[in-house]
């Protein structure tokens, strides 16, 4: 008897709950699916959320997903666990696809004992303190704040062991970048985090302070992750540590403009490069995404007119398909050329 009464009460409770959900769905005007199909419409949203996992684990091929497919992620996971990144039964990479990267092999490769050290590259030969890059593979810009303290520590220590340089990203120079004693390139973003005064302008004093710890500066004009648009750092994310490192008020929102307010023309850019290089003695380069040859041609014309000494010491070319930050999908999908196209434009123009 008790069991029957319990089942009855459970049934009544369930009916009441469903009736309430039915009324709420039918009376709301935000979701047409729920209004037309009360209660049952929730199943559609549930399946939609599960679709992400089903596509990733059951339906997507190893090489289908972007920007990093399953094969790439698996290789990274194995390397992180110090497991051999070997595969059997051939590669799943379709080399017939346009744009596939193929390295040229030698019929008479060098034996192990005949291998030579990687050729070094001198960056900023005309600067007071040139930077000698010892490797061709390095670590590109990722900011503290976007990445956690342990992540920055790991990158710094890894860069030090591998003898490669690490770009700080536009979030400033944190103490964790210094732990691995690696070569650092300090990126100056549009908000000038880490080298700004109280009004957000570039501070010569802070530039000199940062210059004691880094090997070069990089002026970020644009990046693939934020194409054609600036950024907003919410106040809740401006912790005391972020405030101290970036030089912004605690708990206050911070805006990164879509361009440097003091750089409007190629000549403005070259003036800024010359100022930072003269002040710190370090090489100064630029980071940019390009969409046409006109932009690079105008920069080169200004350099030719002023003299080669005014040129940036290096150019970091980013593709329009960057995978970080938060950008409107229309801009992320359609602004900026991918590296496979823009690199040829840059090299041919230079």
N, C-alpha and C positions, 0 to 999 in steps of 0.2 A: 504493500500500500504506500509506504514512504517513497519507494522508487518511482512509482507511477505519479505521485504528487510532485516529486522533484522534476521529472521530465515535463510535466504540465507547466510548471512555473518557468522552466527554461524555454519552452516553446512560446509562452506568452511574452517573456522578456525579449526573445528574438523577434517576434512579430512587432512589438512596440519599437524596438531599435530600427528595424527595417522601415517601419512607417515614418519614423522621424527623418531617416535618411531620405526616403522618398519625397517627403514634404520639402526638405531643405533643397534637394536637387531640383525639384519642379519649380520652386519659387525663386531660385537664383537666376540671374541673367548673364553671368560671366562666361559659363561654359555651355555651349549649345548641345554638346553630346549628352551631358548630364541632364539637361532640361528635357531633351527629347527621349532619353532612355534612362529615367531615374533608377538608381541602384545598380542596374546592369552596366551603366556607362563607366563605373569605376573600374570594371574589368579591363576596359580599353587602356586606361592610364597605367594600370598595373603591368599589362603586357608590354606597353611601350617602354617602361623603365627596364623590364627584364630583357628587352631586345638587345640592349648594349652588350650584355654578358653573353647572350646566345650567339650573336654575330662574332664576338671576339673568340669564343672558345669552341664553337661548333661549326660555323658556316664560313668564316673568312679563311682564305688560303694564307699560307705562310708569308707570301710576298704582296698581299693586297692592301694592307692598311697603311695609312699616312698619319703623321710624318714618319713614324717608325713602325715597321711591320714586325710580325711575330719572330721572324728569323733574326732580325737585328736585335730585338729585345732579348731573345734567348742567348745570343752571343754575349751581350752585356752582362746578363745574369751569371753566366758561366765564368766570365773574366773576373767579376766581382768576388766570386767564391773561389778563385784561383784554380778553377777546373780547366782542363784542356779544351780549347775551342775547336775541336776537330769534328768533322762530319763524315758520314759514310754514304755510299751509293750515289755520289755526285751531288751537284749543287741544284737547288730549286730556283736559282736566279735565271730568268729568261734573258739571255744575252741578245736575243733577236729584237728586243724592244728598243725603239729609238731613244738615244740618250744614255744607253748603258755604258758604264765606265769599264774600260778594259786596259789593264797595264801591259806594256810591251815586255815580253820575256826575251831573254838572251839565249842563243843556242850554246854559248860557252860562258855560263855564269861563273862569277868569282867563287873560289873555295872559301871556306870559313876563315882560314888563317890569312887570306888575302884581302879581307874586307877592310875598308878604310873608315875613318871617322867621318861623320856627317860634316859636310862643308859648312863653315860658319858664314853668317850674313851680318855685315856691318850696317846698322840702322842709324842714320843721322851722322854720317861721316863729317859733316861740316859743323855739327854741334860741339859745344865745349866738352861734353861727356858722351861720346858715342856709345851705343848699346850694341853689344855683340850677341846675336841670337845663335844659339848652339844647335838648335834642332828645327826641322821643318814642320813638325806637328806640335802644336801648343794648345793651351786652354783658353778659349774665347770668353767673352764678357758674361759674367753672371754675378749679380749684386748680392751683398749681404742684406737680408731682409726678404728678398725674393727666395734666397736660399738660407737655410738655418745655420747656426753656429757650427754644429758638427760637420755639415756639408762643406762650408768654407775651410774649416780646419783640414778636412780630408783632401780637398783640392790643393791647398797650400803645401801640405806635407808631401802629397803625391808629385806635385810639380817640382818640389825641391829634390826628391829622389830621382826623378826622371830627367832633371836638368833642363826643364822647359820653363817658359814664362807663363804667367797667369794674369789675365786681364781682370781688374777689380769689378768691372761693370760700373754703371752710373750711380750706384748707391753709396759711394764714398769708400775710404780706406779704413777697414776695421782692424782691431788687434789680431783677429783670427787669420787675416791674410798674411800676417808677418810670422806666424808660428813655424812655417816650413822653411823659412829663409830662402824662398825662391825669388826669381826675378819677377817683378811686378810692373804691369803697365796700368797706369791710372786713367780711367775713362772719365771725361768731363761731359756730362749730359746737359740737356737744356735747362735743368733746374740747378746745375752746378753744385750738386750735393758734395759736401766735404771740402769745397774750396770757395764757398760763398760767404758774403758778409750778411749783416742783418737784413739788408734790403734785397738779397738774392742776386747781387752782382758779383762778378768774379773778384776774389780777394787775392792780391799779390802776396800778402803775408802768409795766407794759408797755402798758397801754391808753393812757396819756399819751404814751408814745414813738411808738406807732402813729398816734395822733391827729394828730401833726405832719405826716403824709404823706397822710392820707385826708380825704375830705369828709363821710363818714357811716359809721355802723356798722349792721350788719344781724344780728340774732339769728336763726339758723336753727333753727326748731323741728322741721321735717320737710321732706323733699323727695321728689319723685316717683321719683327714681332709687333711693332707699333707703326704701321705704315700710314703716313699722312696725318697722324693724330698724336696729340700729347697724352699725358696720363694724369690720373688723380690718385694720390695716396690718402686713403681715409684716415681721419684723425685717430680712430681706435687702433690703428696699426703703428702710430708714431709713439713707440715706447721710449722710455728714458735712454736706452742704448741706441735706438735708431736716431733719436733727437740729437744725441751727442755726436754720433758719427757723421750724420748728414748736415748738421747745423740748422735744424728747423725746430720750431716750438713743440713741446710735448703735447700730444693730444689734439693738435690742430691739423686740419687737412692741408696737404701740400700739392701744388699743381706743377706738373712738368709741361711747359709749353710745347707746341708742336715744332718750334724751331728756337734757336738761340736769339734772344731779343736784340743782342748786339752784333748779330751777323745777318746782313741782308743781301750782300753781294759777294762775288768771288774775291774782290779786293778786301772786303771786311774780313773774310775768312783768312786770307793770307796775312793781313795785319795782326789778327789774333794769334796765328801760329808764330809769327815773328816775335810778338810780345812775350808769349810764354817761353819760347826757346831762349830768348835773350835774358829773361828773368831767372830761369832755372838752370840753363846750360844743358838741358836734356832734349833729346829728340821729341818732336811733336808730329803726330799723324792725324788722320781723319778716318772716321767710319761712316759709311754711307750706303744707301740703296740707290740704284740708278734705274731709270725707266727709258731713257733715250740718250743718244750720243750728244745732244745739244748741251746738256749740263756739264759733261766732262770737257767738251770742246771749249766752252767759255772759261772754265777753270784753267785749262792749259793755255789759252790765249792770255789770260792775266799773268800767268807764271812767265811766259815768254816775254811779255812786255816789261815785267819787273825784274826778271833775271832768275836763273835757276836757284839762287840762294833763298828765294822766297817760297819755294815749293815745300809741300809737306814731306816729312822724312819717310813716311810710309802711308799706304792707303789700305784700310780694311774694308773689303767689299762684302756686303751682306746681301743675301737673296731676299726677294719679296715674300718668300714662303717661310718666314721665321715662325717658330712654334711656341713662343712664350708670351707673357703679358696678356692683357685683355684688349682686344681690338674688335670693332664692329665687323661682322662677317663680310659685308660688302667690300670693306677696305682690305681685310686680310686676304680675300679671294682674288681681288682685281688690281691692287696697287703694288707696283714694283715688279721688276723682272726677276725670274729665278736666276741663280748663279750660272746655270748652264748656258744662258743667253747673255747676261750682263757682263760676265767675265771677258767674253770675246770683244764686246764693245769697249771695255776699259783698256784692254791690252792693245787693241788696234789703234785707239785714239792716242794713247801714250807713245 
